[in-house]
Amino acid sequence: MELFGITATEYVGYFASFMVLVSFTMKDVKKLRLVNMTGCILFIIYGFLMPTLRIGLPIIIANAAIFGVNLFYLLRKPH
């Protein structure tokens, strides 16, 4: 499926990039992490949409790790 010459896969990638960008404009750290995690999930989906897993795996691994870091700090009890 294409819209304006852009594939659905590309739209997922653009939206993921947008979410990560927006997350860095936020002052509330909890909100930043939640929006960033949304971007990570979209990037993981984007990685799986790549033509081969060999191409998508670096995207999947990096964003799964970033998602894990965000989750760790969200669930960590404050001192």
mmCIF file of the N, C-alpha and C atoms, coordinates in Angstrom:
data_MODEL
# 
_entry.id   MODEL 
# 
loop_
_atom_site.group_PDB 
_atom_site.id 
_atom_site.type_symbol 
_atom_site.label_atom_id 
_atom_site.label_alt_id 
_atom_site.label_comp_id 
_atom_site.label_asym_id 
_atom_site.label_entity_id 
_atom_site.label_seq_id 
_atom_site.pdbx_PDB_ins_code 
_atom_site.Cartn_x 
_atom_site.Cartn_y 
_atom_site.Cartn_z 
_atom_site.occupancy 
_atom_site.B_iso_or_equiv 
_atom_site.pdbx_formal_charge 
_atom_site.auth_seq_id 
_atom_site.auth_comp_id 
_atom_site.auth_asym_id 
_atom_site.auth_atom_id 
_atom_site.pdbx_PDB_model_num 
ATOM 1   N N  . MET A 1 1  ? 0.840  -1.179  0.000  1.00 0.00 ? 1  MET A N  1 
ATOM 2   C CA . MET A 1 1  ? 0.000  0.000   0.000  1.00 0.00 ? 1  MET A CA 1 
ATOM 3   C C  . MET A 1 1  ? 0.885  1.243   0.000  1.00 0.00 ? 1  MET A C  1 
ATOM 4   N N  . GLU A 1 2  ? 0.580  2.154   -0.865 1.00 0.00 ? 2  GLU A N  1 
ATOM 5   C CA . GLU A 1 2  ? 1.327  3.410   -0.944 1.00 0.00 ? 2  GLU A CA 1 
ATOM 6   C C  . GLU A 1 2  ? 0.378  4.594   -0.897 1.00 0.00 ? 2  GLU A C  1 
ATOM 7   N N  . LEU A 1 3  ? 0.820  5.649   -0.247 1.00 0.00 ? 3  LEU A N  1 
ATOM 8   C CA . LEU A 1 3  ? 0.085  6.899   -0.203 1.00 0.00 ? 3  LEU A CA 1 
ATOM 9   C C  . LEU A 1 3  ? 1.098  7.995   -0.457 1.00 0.00 ? 3  LEU A C  1 
ATOM 10  N N  . PHE A 1 4  ? 0.897  8.766   -1.513 1.00 0.00 ? 4  PHE A N  1 
ATOM 11  C CA . PHE A 1 4  ? 1.841  9.809   -1.930 1.00 0.00 ? 4  PHE A CA 1 
ATOM 12  C C  . PHE A 1 4  ? 3.225  9.235   -2.224 1.00 0.00 ? 4  PHE A C  1 
ATOM 13  N N  . GLY A 1 5  ? 3.266  7.993   -2.709 1.00 0.00 ? 5  GLY A N  1 
ATOM 14  C CA . GLY A 1 5  ? 4.535  7.356   -3.055 1.00 0.00 ? 5  GLY A CA 1 
ATOM 15  C C  . GLY A 1 5  ? 5.327  6.841   -1.873 1.00 0.00 ? 5  GLY A C  1 
ATOM 16  N N  . ILE A 1 6  ? 4.723  6.836   -0.692 1.00 0.00 ? 6  ILE A N  1 
ATOM 17  C CA . ILE A 1 6  ? 5.395  6.358   0.520  1.00 0.00 ? 6  ILE A CA 1 
ATOM 18  C C  . ILE A 1 6  ? 4.691  5.084   0.966  1.00 0.00 ? 6  ILE A C  1 
ATOM 19  N N  . THR A 1 7  ? 5.473  4.046   1.231  1.00 0.00 ? 7  THR A N  1 
ATOM 20  C CA . THR A 1 7  ? 4.890  2.768   1.625  1.00 0.00 ? 7  THR A CA 1 
ATOM 21  C C  . THR A 1 7  ? 4.458  2.796   3.093  1.00 0.00 ? 7  THR A C  1 
ATOM 22  N N  . ALA A 1 8  ? 3.609  1.850   3.464  1.00 0.00 ? 8  ALA A N  1 
ATOM 23  C CA . ALA A 1 8  ? 3.155  1.734   4.851  1.00 0.00 ? 8  ALA A CA 1 
ATOM 24  C C  . ALA A 1 8  ? 4.343  1.506   5.788  1.00 0.00 ? 8  ALA A C  1 
ATOM 25  N N  . THR A 1 9  ? 5.309  0.718   5.331  1.00 0.00 ? 9  THR A N  1 
ATOM 26  C CA . THR A 1 9  ? 6.515  0.474   6.135  1.00 0.00 ? 9  THR A CA 1 
ATOM 27  C C  . THR A 1 9  ? 7.256  1.773   6.406  1.00 0.00 ? 9  THR A C  1 
ATOM 28  N N  . GLU A 1 10 ? 7.391  2.591   5.390  1.00 0.00 ? 10 GLU A N  1 
ATOM 29  C CA . GLU A 1 10 ? 8.072  3.874   5.567  1.00 0.00 ? 10 GLU A CA 1 
ATOM 30  C C  . GLU A 1 10 ? 7.309  4.782   6.524  1.00 0.00 ? 10 GLU A C  1 
ATOM 31  N N  . TYR A 1 11 ? 5.982  4.763   6.450  1.00 0.00 ? 11 TYR A N  1 
ATOM 32  C CA . TYR A 1 11 ? 5.183  5.562   7.386  1.00 0.00 ? 11 TYR A CA 1 
ATOM 33  C C  . TYR A 1 11 ? 5.431  5.132   8.831  1.00 0.00 ? 11 TYR A C  1 
ATOM 34  N N  . VAL A 1 12 ? 5.539  3.829   9.066  1.00 0.00 ? 12 VAL A N  1 
ATOM 35  C CA . VAL A 1 12 ? 5.840  3.337   10.420 1.00 0.00 ? 12 VAL A CA 1 
ATOM 36  C C  . VAL A 1 12 ? 7.181  3.900   10.872 1.00 0.00 ? 12 VAL A C  1 
ATOM 37  N N  . GLY A 1 13 ? 8.181  3.866   10.002 1.00 0.00 ? 13 GLY A N  1 
ATOM 38  C CA . GLY A 1 13 ? 9.501  4.404   10.337 1.00 0.00 ? 13 GLY A CA 1 
ATOM 39  C C  . GLY A 1 13 ? 9.478  5.902   10.612 1.00 0.00 ? 13 GLY A C  1 
ATOM 40  N N  . TYR A 1 14 ? 8.760  6.640   9.786  1.00 0.00 ? 14 TYR A N  1 
ATOM 41  C CA . TYR A 1 14 ? 8.653  8.089   10.002 1.00 0.00 ? 14 TYR A CA 1 
ATOM 42  C C  . TYR A 1 14 ? 7.934  8.407   11.313 1.00 0.00 ? 14 TYR A C  1 
ATOM 43  N N  . PHE A 1 15 ? 6.860  7.675   11.593 1.00 0.00 ? 15 PHE A N  1 
ATOM 44  C CA . PHE A 1 15 ? 6.110  7.919   12.826 1.00 0.00 ? 15 PHE A CA 1 
ATOM 45  C C  . PHE A 1 15 ? 6.945  7.544   14.049 1.00 0.00 ? 15 PHE A C  1 
ATOM 46  N N  . ALA A 1 16 ? 7.713  6.461   13.947 1.00 0.00 ? 16 ALA A N  1 
ATOM 47  C CA . ALA A 1 16 ? 8.607  6.070   15.041 1.00 0.00 ? 16 ALA A CA 1 
ATOM 48  C C  . ALA A 1 16 ? 9.627  7.177   15.306 1.00 0.00 ? 16 ALA A C  1 
ATOM 49  N N  . SER A 1 17 ? 10.225 7.693   14.238 1.00 0.00 ? 17 SER A N  1 
ATOM 50  C CA . SER A 1 17 ? 11.199 8.783   14.387 1.00 0.00 ? 17 SER A CA 1 
ATOM 51  C C  . SER A 1 17 ? 10.560 10.005  15.019 1.00 0.00 ? 17 SER A C  1 
ATOM 52  N N  . PHE A 1 18 ? 9.357  10.322  14.584 1.00 0.00 ? 18 PHE A N  1 
ATOM 53  C CA . PHE A 1 18 ? 8.634  11.472  15.135 1.00 0.00 ? 18 PHE A CA 1 
ATOM 54  C C  . PHE A 1 18 ? 8.383  11.301  16.632 1.00 0.00 ? 18 PHE A C  1 
ATOM 55  N N  . MET A 1 19 ? 7.973  10.096  17.047 1.00 0.00 ? 19 MET A N  1 
ATOM 56  C CA . MET A 1 19 ? 7.692  9.853   18.469 1.00 0.00 ? 19 MET A CA 1 
ATOM 57  C C  . MET A 1 19 ? 8.959  10.004  19.311 1.00 0.00 ? 19 MET A C  1 
ATOM 58  N N  . VAL A 1 20 ? 10.065 9.479   18.831 1.00 0.00 ? 20 VAL A N  1 
ATOM 59  C CA . VAL A 1 20 ? 11.325 9.613   19.568 1.00 0.00 ? 20 VAL A CA 1 
ATOM 60  C C  . VAL A 1 20 ? 11.722 11.086  19.647 1.00 0.00 ? 20 VAL A C  1 
ATOM 61  N N  . LEU A 1 21 ? 11.589 11.813  18.558 1.00 0.00 ? 21 LEU A N  1 
ATOM 62  C CA . LEU A 1 21 ? 11.901 13.243  18.549 1.00 0.00 ? 21 LEU A CA 1 
ATOM 63  C C  . LEU A 1 21 ? 11.028 13.993  19.550 1.00 0.00 ? 21 LEU A C  1 
ATOM 64  N N  . VAL A 1 22 ? 9.738  13.746  19.526 1.00 0.00 ? 22 VAL A N  1 
ATOM 65  C CA . VAL A 1 22 ? 8.809  14.420  20.441 1.00 0.00 ? 22 VAL A CA 1 
ATOM 66  C C  . VAL A 1 22 ? 9.160  14.102  21.895 1.00 0.00 ? 22 VAL A C  1 
ATOM 67  N N  . SER A 1 23 ? 9.571  12.872  22.168 1.00 0.00 ? 23 SER A N  1 
ATOM 68  C CA . SER A 1 23 ? 9.885  12.493  23.550 1.00 0.00 ? 23 SER A CA 1 
ATOM 69  C C  . SER A 1 23 ? 10.986 13.365  24.139 1.00 0.00 ? 23 SER A C  1 
ATOM 70  N N  . PHE A 1 24 ? 11.920 13.800  23.311 1.00 0.00 ? 24 PHE A N  1 
ATOM 71  C CA . PHE A 1 24 ? 13.030 14.611  23.815 1.00 0.00 ? 24 PHE A CA 1 
ATOM 72  C C  . PHE A 1 24 ? 12.662 16.070  24.028 1.00 0.00 ? 24 PHE A C  1 
ATOM 73  N N  . THR A 1 25 ? 11.454 16.462  23.686 1.00 0.00 ? 25 THR A N  1 
ATOM 74  C CA . THR A 1 25 ? 11.006 17.826  23.946 1.00 0.00 ? 25 THR A CA 1 
ATOM 75  C C  . THR A 1 25 ? 10.261 17.935  25.270 1.00 0.00 ? 25 THR A C  1 
ATOM 76  N N  . MET A 1 26 ? 10.074 16.812  25.951 1.00 0.00 ? 26 MET A N  1 
ATOM 77  C CA . MET A 1 26 ? 9.242  16.790  27.160 1.00 0.00 ? 26 MET A CA 1 
ATOM 78  C C  . MET A 1 26 ? 10.067 17.026  28.411 1.00 0.00 ? 26 MET A C  1 
ATOM 79  N N  . LYS A 1 27 ? 9.475  17.740  29.350 1.00 0.00 ? 27 LYS A N  1 
ATOM 80  C CA . LYS A 1 27 ? 10.135 18.016  30.614 1.00 0.00 ? 27 LYS A CA 1 
ATOM 81  C C  . LYS A 1 27 ? 9.832  16.935  31.654 1.00 0.00 ? 27 LYS A C  1 
ATOM 82  N N  . ASP A 1 28 ? 8.651  16.369  31.601 1.00 0.00 ? 28 ASP A N  1 
ATOM 83  C CA . ASP A 1 28 ? 8.253  15.317  32.533 1.00 0.00 ? 28 ASP A CA 1 
ATOM 84  C C  . ASP A 1 28 ? 8.925  14.008  32.108 1.00 0.00 ? 28 ASP A C  1 
ATOM 85  N N  . VAL A 1 29 ? 9.828  13.494  32.953 1.00 0.00 ? 29 VAL A N  1 
ATOM 86  C CA . VAL A 1 29 ? 10.624 12.325  32.597 1.00 0.00 ? 29 VAL A CA 1 
ATOM 87  C C  . VAL A 1 29 ? 9.748  11.085  32.384 1.00 0.00 ? 29 VAL A C  1 
ATOM 88  N N  . LYS A 1 30 ? 8.707  10.918  33.195 1.00 0.00 ? 30 LYS A N  1 
ATOM 89  C CA . LYS A 1 30 ? 7.833  9.755   33.028 1.00 0.00 ? 30 LYS A CA 1 
ATOM 90  C C  . LYS A 1 30 ? 7.147  9.797   31.654 1.00 0.00 ? 30 LYS A C  1 
ATOM 91  N N  . LYS A 1 31 ? 6.639  10.954  31.298 1.00 0.00 ? 31 LYS A N  1 
ATOM 92  C CA . LYS A 1 31 ? 5.984  11.118  29.996 1.00 0.00 ? 31 LYS A CA 1 
ATOM 93  C C  . LYS A 1 31 ? 6.993  10.915  28.871 1.00 0.00 ? 31 LYS A C  1 
ATOM 94  N N  . LEU A 1 32 ? 8.207  11.453  29.030 1.00 0.00 ? 32 LEU A N  1 
ATOM 95  C CA . LEU A 1 32 ? 9.270  11.280  28.045 1.00 0.00 ? 32 LEU A CA 1 
ATOM 96  C C  . LEU A 1 32 ? 9.517  9.796   27.808 1.00 0.00 ? 32 LEU A C  1 
ATOM 97  N N  . ARG A 1 33 ? 9.656  9.037   28.889 1.00 0.00 ? 33 ARG A N  1 
ATOM 98  C CA . ARG A 1 33 ? 9.930  7.605   28.759 1.00 0.00 ? 33 ARG A CA 1 
ATOM 99  C C  . ARG A 1 33 ? 8.782  6.864   28.079 1.00 0.00 ? 33 ARG A C  1 
ATOM 100 N N  . LEU A 1 34 ? 7.545  7.221   28.417 1.00 0.00 ? 34 LEU A N  1 
ATOM 101 C CA . LEU A 1 34 ? 6.393  6.543   27.809 1.00 0.00 ? 34 LEU A CA 1 
ATOM 102 C C  . LEU A 1 34 ? 6.304  6.822   26.307 1.00 0.00 ? 34 LEU A C  1 
ATOM 103 N N  . VAL A 1 35 ? 6.518  8.061   25.917 1.00 0.00 ? 35 VAL A N  1 
ATOM 104 C CA . VAL A 1 35 ? 6.472  8.412   24.496 1.00 0.00 ? 35 VAL A CA 1 
ATOM 105 C C  . VAL A 1 35 ? 7.660  7.774   23.764 1.00 0.00 ? 35 VAL A C  1 
ATOM 106 N N  . ASN A 1 36 ? 8.825  7.780   24.405 1.00 0.00 ? 36 ASN A N  1 
ATOM 107 C CA . ASN A 1 36 ? 9.998  7.168   23.807 1.00 0.00 ? 36 ASN A CA 1 
ATOM 108 C C  . ASN A 1 36 ? 9.786  5.662   23.640 1.00 0.00 ? 36 ASN A C  1 
ATOM 109 N N  . MET A 1 37 ? 9.151  5.027   24.617 1.00 0.00 ? 37 MET A N  1 
ATOM 110 C CA . MET A 1 37 ? 8.852  3.597   24.521 1.00 0.00 ? 37 MET A CA 1 
ATOM 111 C C  . MET A 1 37 ? 7.906  3.311   23.354 1.00 0.00 ? 37 MET A C  1 
ATOM 112 N N  . THR A 1 38 ? 6.966  4.212   23.120 1.00 0.00 ? 38 THR A N  1 
ATOM 113 C CA . THR A 1 38 ? 6.067  4.069   21.972 1.00 0.00 ? 38 THR A CA 1 
ATOM 114 C C  . THR A 1 38 ? 6.874  4.114   20.673 1.00 0.00 ? 38 THR A C  1 
ATOM 115 N N  . GLY A 1 39 ? 7.811  5.052   20.594 1.00 0.00 ? 39 GLY A N  1 
ATOM 116 C CA . GLY A 1 39 ? 8.696  5.126   19.438 1.00 0.00 ? 39 GLY A CA 1 
ATOM 117 C C  . GLY A 1 39 ? 9.521  3.857   19.275 1.00 0.00 ? 39 GLY A C  1 
ATOM 118 N N  . CYS A 1 40 ? 10.006 3.315   20.391 1.00 0.00 ? 40 CYS A N  1 
ATOM 119 C CA . CYS A 1 40 ? 10.779 2.069   20.341 1.00 0.00 ? 40 CYS A CA 1 
ATOM 120 C C  . CYS A 1 40 ? 9.934  0.917   19.806 1.00 0.00 ? 40 CYS A C  1 
ATOM 121 N N  . ILE A 1 41 ? 8.704  0.813   20.283 1.00 0.00 ? 41 ILE A N  1 
ATOM 122 C CA . ILE A 1 41 ? 7.819  -0.253  19.798 1.00 0.00 ? 41 ILE A CA 1 
ATOM 123 C C  . ILE A 1 41 ? 7.588  -0.110  18.295 1.00 0.00 ? 41 ILE A C  1 
ATOM 124 N N  . LEU A 1 42 ? 7.368  1.115   17.854 1.00 0.00 ? 42 LEU A N  1 
ATOM 125 C CA . LEU A 1 42 ? 7.176  1.350   16.420 1.00 0.00 ? 42 LEU A CA 1 
ATOM 126 C C  . LEU A 1 42 ? 8.434  1.001   15.625 1.00 0.00 ? 42 LEU A C  1 
ATOM 127 N N  . PHE A 1 43 ? 9.604  1.309   16.176 1.00 0.00 ? 43 PHE A N  1 
ATOM 128 C CA . PHE A 1 43 ? 10.845 0.949   15.492 1.00 0.00 ? 43 PHE A CA 1 
ATOM 129 C C  . PHE A 1 43 ? 11.040 -0.570  15.453 1.00 0.00 ? 43 PHE A C  1 
ATOM 130 N N  . ILE A 1 44 ? 10.631 -1.262  16.514 1.00 0.00 ? 44 ILE A N  1 
ATOM 131 C CA . ILE A 1 44 ? 10.713 -2.726  16.515 1.00 0.00 ? 44 ILE A CA 1 
ATOM 132 C C  . ILE A 1 44 ? 9.805  -3.296  15.419 1.00 0.00 ? 44 ILE A C  1 
ATOM 133 N N  . ILE A 1 45 ? 8.605  -2.760  15.324 1.00 0.00 ? 45 ILE A N  1 
ATOM 134 C CA . ILE A 1 45 ? 7.689  -3.180  14.251 1.00 0.00 ? 45 ILE A CA 1 
ATOM 135 C C  . ILE A 1 45 ? 8.313  -2.879  12.895 1.00 0.00 ? 45 ILE A C  1 
ATOM 136 N N  . TYR A 1 46 ? 8.879  -1.685  12.761 1.00 0.00 ? 46 TYR A N  1 
ATOM 137 C CA . TYR A 1 46 ? 9.546  -1.282  11.524 1.00 0.00 ? 46 TYR A CA 1 
ATOM 138 C C  . TYR A 1 46 ? 10.663 -2.266  11.164 1.00 0.00 ? 46 TYR A C  1 
ATOM 139 N N  . GLY A 1 47 ? 11.434 -2.669  12.160 1.00 0.00 ? 47 GLY A N  1 
ATOM 140 C CA . GLY A 1 47 ? 12.507 -3.633  11.931 1.00 0.00 ? 47 GLY A CA 1 
ATOM 141 C C  . GLY A 1 47 ? 11.988 -4.948  11.379 1.00 0.00 ? 47 GLY A C  1 
ATOM 142 N N  . PHE A 1 48 ? 10.853 -5.407  11.919 1.00 0.00 ? 48 PHE A N  1 
ATOM 143 C CA . PHE A 1 48 ? 10.265 -6.650  11.423 1.00 0.00 ? 48 PHE A CA 1 
ATOM 144 C C  . PHE A 1 48 ? 9.655  -6.485  10.032 1.00 0.00 ? 48 PHE A C  1 
ATOM 145 N N  . LEU A 1 49 ? 9.344  -5.258  9.638  1.00 0.00 ? 49 LEU A N  1 
ATOM 146 C CA . LEU A 1 49 ? 8.780  -5.001  8.312  1.00 0.00 ? 49 LEU A CA 1 
ATOM 147 C C  . LEU A 1 49 ? 9.849  -4.861  7.226  1.00 0.00 ? 49 LEU A C  1 
ATOM 148 N N  . MET A 1 50 ? 11.109 -4.844  7.622  1.00 0.00 ? 50 MET A N  1 
ATOM 149 C CA . MET A 1 50 ? 12.192 -4.753  6.650  1.00 0.00 ? 50 MET A CA 1 
ATOM 150 C C  . MET A 1 50 ? 12.170 -5.986  5.740  1.00 0.00 ? 50 MET A C  1 
ATOM 151 N N  . PRO A 1 51 ? 12.760 -5.863  4.549  1.00 0.00 ? 51 PRO A N  1 
ATOM 152 C CA . PRO A 1 51 ? 12.716 -6.976  3.593  1.00 0.00 ? 51 PRO A CA 1 
ATOM 153 C C  . PRO A 1 51 ? 13.282 -8.290  4.148  1.00 0.00 ? 51 PRO A C  1 
ATOM 154 N N  . THR A 1 52 ? 14.314 -8.200  4.985  1.00 0.00 ? 52 THR A N  1 
ATOM 155 C CA . THR A 1 52 ? 14.866 -9.398  5.616  1.00 0.00 ? 52 THR A CA 1 
ATOM 156 C C  . THR A 1 52 ? 15.171 -9.085  7.072  1.00 0.00 ? 52 THR A C  1 
ATOM 157 N N  . LEU A 1 53 ? 15.215 -10.138 7.877  1.00 0.00 ? 53 LEU A N  1 
ATOM 158 C CA . LEU A 1 53 ? 15.550 -9.968  9.288  1.00 0.00 ? 53 LEU A CA 1 
ATOM 159 C C  . LEU A 1 53 ? 16.986 -9.470  9.440  1.00 0.00 ? 53 LEU A C  1 
ATOM 160 N N  . ARG A 1 54 ? 17.831 -9.840  8.511  1.00 0.00 ? 54 ARG A N  1 
ATOM 161 C CA . ARG A 1 54 ? 19.229 -9.390  8.558  1.00 0.00 ? 54 ARG A CA 1 
ATOM 162 C C  . ARG A 1 54 ? 19.314 -7.862  8.517  1.00 0.00 ? 54 ARG A C  1 
ATOM 163 N N  . ILE A 1 55 ? 18.447 -7.237  7.750  1.00 0.00 ? 55 ILE A N  1 
ATOM 164 C CA . ILE A 1 55 ? 18.412 -5.773  7.670  1.00 0.00 ? 55 ILE A CA 1 
ATOM 165 C C  . ILE A 1 55 ? 17.743 -5.182  8.905  1.00 0.00 ? 55 ILE A C  1 
ATOM 166 N N  . GLY A 1 56 ? 16.663 -5.801  9.367  1.00 0.00 ? 56 GLY A N  1 
ATOM 167 C CA . GLY A 1 56 ? 15.888 -5.252  10.472 1.00 0.00 ? 56 GLY A CA 1 
ATOM 168 C C  . GLY A 1 56 ? 16.431 -5.538  11.854 1.00 0.00 ? 56 GLY A C  1 
ATOM 169 N N  . LEU A 1 57 ? 17.262 -6.570  11.995 1.00 0.00 ? 57 LEU A N  1 
ATOM 170 C CA . LEU A 1 57 ? 17.711 -6.985  13.323 1.00 0.00 ? 57 LEU A CA 1 
ATOM 171 C C  . LEU A 1 57 ? 18.450 -5.904  14.111 1.00 0.00 ? 57 LEU A C  1 
ATOM 172 N N  . PRO A 1 58 ? 19.348 -5.123  13.508 1.00 0.00 ? 58 PRO A N  1 
ATOM 173 C CA . PRO A 1 58 ? 19.987 -4.057  14.298 1.00 0.00 ? 58 PRO A CA 1 
ATOM 174 C C  . PRO A 1 58 ? 18.973 -3.037  14.847 1.00 0.00 ? 58 PRO A C  1 
ATOM 175 N N  . ILE A 1 59 ? 17.953 -2.740  14.074 1.00 0.00 ? 59 ILE A N  1 
ATOM 176 C CA . ILE A 1 59 ? 16.906 -1.816  14.517 1.00 0.00 ? 59 ILE A CA 1 
ATOM 177 C C  . ILE A 1 59 ? 16.122 -2.437  15.670 1.00 0.00 ? 59 ILE A C  1 
ATOM 178 N N  . ILE A 1 60 ? 15.800 -3.708  15.538 1.00 0.00 ? 60 ILE A N  1 
ATOM 179 C CA . ILE A 1 60 ? 15.036 -4.419  16.560 1.00 0.00 ? 60 ILE A CA 1 
ATOM 180 C C  . ILE A 1 60 ? 15.823 -4.508  17.860 1.00 0.00 ? 60 ILE A C  1 
ATOM 181 N N  . ILE A 1 61 ? 17.077 -4.916  17.774 1.00 0.00 ? 61 ILE A N  1 
ATOM 182 C CA . ILE A 1 61 ? 17.906 -5.096  18.973 1.00 0.00 ? 61 ILE A CA 1 
ATOM 183 C C  . ILE A 1 61 ? 18.110 -3.770  19.707 1.00 0.00 ? 61 ILE A C  1 
ATOM 184 N N  . ALA A 1 62 ? 18.493 -2.734  18.977 1.00 0.00 ? 62 ALA A N  1 
ATOM 185 C CA . ALA A 1 62 ? 18.755 -1.438  19.615 1.00 0.00 ? 62 ALA A CA 1 
ATOM 186 C C  . ALA A 1 62 ? 17.510 -0.893  20.301 1.00 0.00 ? 62 ALA A C  1 
ATOM 187 N N  . ASN A 1 63 ? 16.379 -0.965  19.644 1.00 0.00 ? 63 ASN A N  1 
ATOM 188 C CA . ASN A 1 63 ? 15.166 -0.391  20.219 1.00 0.00 ? 63 ASN A CA 1 
ATOM 189 C C  . ASN A 1 63 ? 14.565 -1.260  21.315 1.00 0.00 ? 63 ASN A C  1 
ATOM 190 N N  . ALA A 1 64 ? 14.769 -2.564  21.253 1.00 0.00 ? 64 ALA A N  1 
ATOM 191 C CA . ALA A 1 64 ? 14.343 -3.430  22.358 1.00 0.00 ? 64 ALA A CA 1 
ATOM 192 C C  . ALA A 1 64 ? 15.172 -3.109  23.607 1.00 0.00 ? 64 ALA A C  1 
ATOM 193 N N  . ALA A 1 65 ? 16.466 -2.848  23.419 1.00 0.00 ? 65 ALA A N  1 
ATOM 194 C CA . ALA A 1 65 ? 17.331 -2.490  24.546 1.00 0.00 ? 65 ALA A CA 1 
ATOM 195 C C  . ALA A 1 65 ? 16.934 -1.140  25.137 1.00 0.00 ? 65 ALA A C  1 
ATOM 196 N N  . ILE A 1 66 ? 16.680 -0.154  24.287 1.00 0.00 ? 66 ILE A N  1 
ATOM 197 C CA . ILE A 1 66 ? 16.257 1.168   24.767 1.00 0.00 ? 66 ILE A CA 1 
ATOM 198 C C  . ILE A 1 66 ? 14.914 1.059   25.480 1.00 0.00 ? 66 ILE A C  1 
ATOM 199 N N  . PHE A 1 67 ? 13.996 0.262   24.932 1.00 0.00 ? 67 PHE A N  1 
ATOM 200 C CA . PHE A 1 67 ? 12.716 0.031   25.577 1.00 0.00 ? 67 PHE A CA 1 
ATOM 201 C C  . PHE A 1 67 ? 12.934 -0.548  26.976 1.00 0.00 ? 67 PHE A C  1 
ATOM 202 N N  . GLY A 1 68 ? 13.836 -1.523  27.082 1.00 0.00 ? 68 GLY A N  1 
ATOM 203 C CA . GLY A 1 68 ? 14.139 -2.140  28.377 1.00 0.00 ? 68 GLY A CA 1 
ATOM 204 C C  . GLY A 1 68 ? 14.690 -1.146  29.386 1.00 0.00 ? 68 GLY A C  1 
ATOM 205 N N  . VAL A 1 69 ? 15.576 -0.264  28.941 1.00 0.00 ? 69 VAL A N  1 
ATOM 206 C CA . VAL A 1 69 ? 16.132 0.765   29.830 1.00 0.00 ? 69 VAL A CA 1 
ATOM 207 C C  . VAL A 1 69 ? 15.024 1.692   30.314 1.00 0.00 ? 69 VAL A C  1 
ATOM 208 N N  . ASN A 1 70 ? 14.173 2.131   29.398 1.00 0.00 ? 70 ASN A N  1 
ATOM 209 C CA . ASN A 1 70 ? 13.051 2.995   29.786 1.00 0.00 ? 70 ASN A CA 1 
ATOM 210 C C  . ASN A 1 70 ? 12.135 2.289   30.779 1.00 0.00 ? 70 ASN A C  1 
ATOM 211 N N  . LEU A 1 71 ? 11.823 1.036   30.520 1.00 0.00 ? 71 LEU A N  1 
ATOM 212 C CA . LEU A 1 71 ? 10.951 0.275   31.413 1.00 0.00 ? 71 LEU A CA 1 
ATOM 213 C C  . LEU A 1 71 ? 11.578 0.121   32.791 1.00 0.00 ? 71 LEU A C  1 
ATOM 214 N N  . PHE A 1 72 ? 12.875 -0.178  32.828 1.00 0.00 ? 72 PHE A N  1 
ATOM 215 C CA . PHE A 1 72 ? 13.589 -0.322  34.099 1.00 0.00 ? 72 PHE A CA 1 
ATOM 216 C C  . PHE A 1 72 ? 13.447 0.941   34.947 1.00 0.00 ? 72 PHE A C  1 
ATOM 217 N N  . TYR A 1 73 ? 13.709 2.088   34.344 1.00 0.00 ? 73 TYR A N  1 
ATOM 218 C CA . TYR A 1 73 ? 13.646 3.341   35.106 1.00 0.00 ? 73 TYR A CA 1 
ATOM 219 C C  . TYR A 1 73 ? 12.214 3.749   35.457 1.00 0.00 ? 73 TYR A C  1 
ATOM 220 N N  . LEU A 1 74 ? 11.250 3.346   34.647 1.00 0.00 ? 74 LEU A N  1 
ATOM 221 C CA . LEU A 1 74 ? 9.850  3.634   34.993 1.00 0.00 ? 74 LEU A CA 1 
ATOM 222 C C  . LEU A 1 74 ? 9.401  2.801   36.188 1.00 0.00 ? 74 LEU A C  1 
ATOM 223 N N  . LEU A 1 75 ? 9.870  1.559   36.272 1.00 0.00 ? 75 LEU A N  1 
ATOM 224 C CA . LEU A 1 75 ? 9.424  0.656   37.336 1.00 0.00 ? 75 LEU A CA 1 
ATOM 225 C C  . LEU A 1 75 ? 10.268 0.725   38.597 1.00 0.00 ? 75 LEU A C  1 
ATOM 226 N N  . ARG A 1 76 ? 11.428 1.352   38.495 1.00 0.00 ? 76 ARG A N  1 
ATOM 227 C CA . ARG A 1 76 ? 12.339 1.452   39.640 1.00 0.00 ? 76 ARG A CA 1 
ATOM 228 C C  . ARG A 1 76 ? 11.723 2.297   40.739 1.00 0.00 ? 76 ARG A C  1 
ATOM 229 N N  . LYS A 1 77 ? 11.877 1.831   41.945 1.00 0.00 ? 77 LYS A N  1 
ATOM 230 C CA . LYS A 1 77 ? 11.354 2.593   43.078 1.00 0.00 ? 77 LYS A CA 1 
ATOM 231 C C  . LYS A 1 77 ? 12.261 3.784   43.358 1.00 0.00 ? 77 LYS A C  1 
ATOM 232 N N  . PRO A 1 78 ? 11.658 4.957   43.563 1.00 0.00 ? 78 PRO A N  1 
ATOM 233 C CA . PRO A 1 78 ? 12.493 6.137   43.873 1.00 0.00 ? 78 PRO A CA 1 
ATOM 234 C C  . PRO A 1 78 ? 13.174 5.998   45.223 1.00 0.00 ? 78 PRO A C  1 
ATOM 235 N N  . HIS A 1 79 ? 14.316 6.622   45.354 1.00 0.00 ? 79 HIS A N  1 
ATOM 236 C CA . HIS A 1 79 ? 15.094 6.549   46.606 1.00 0.00 ? 79 HIS A CA 1 
ATOM 237 C C  . HIS A 1 79 ? 14.468 7.374   47.681 1.00 0.00 ? 79 HIS A C  1 
# 
